[in-house]
Amino acid sequence: MTKKKDGANSIMGMDKAHTNRLNDLLSLKYTFIQPCVVEDEWDAHTVWLKVDGQSFCVTPLACDTKEEAEWMQKMLVKALARIILNER
């Protein structure tokens, strides 16, 4: 991730609007959060990567809260964006 003079973050030279759009598309199309049952964790969630008809859990241990799962999903989306942009 690079830092622009105006302080806005960008990925591989993309402006913030394009970066946000890419992240939103990746989040909607390729990831999801699912609640799960874990003893003593009433708000546990897992983060999933979905590709075509297959889904893969990327959090082998459930996240304690939905907020933690949302953060993990955000980090997964950023990593996917970097993979895509490095292939350009």
MOWOUR-V800622 format. One record per helix or strand. SS is the DSSP state (H for helix, E for strand). FROM is the first residue (numbers start at 0). LEN is the number of residues. If there is no record, write none. Layout:
ss;from;len
SS;FROM;LEN
SS;FROM;LEN
//
This chain:
ss;from;len
E;1;2
E;8;2
H;15;15
E;30;5
E;37;1
E;40;1
E;44;7
E;53;4
E;62;1
H;65;21
//
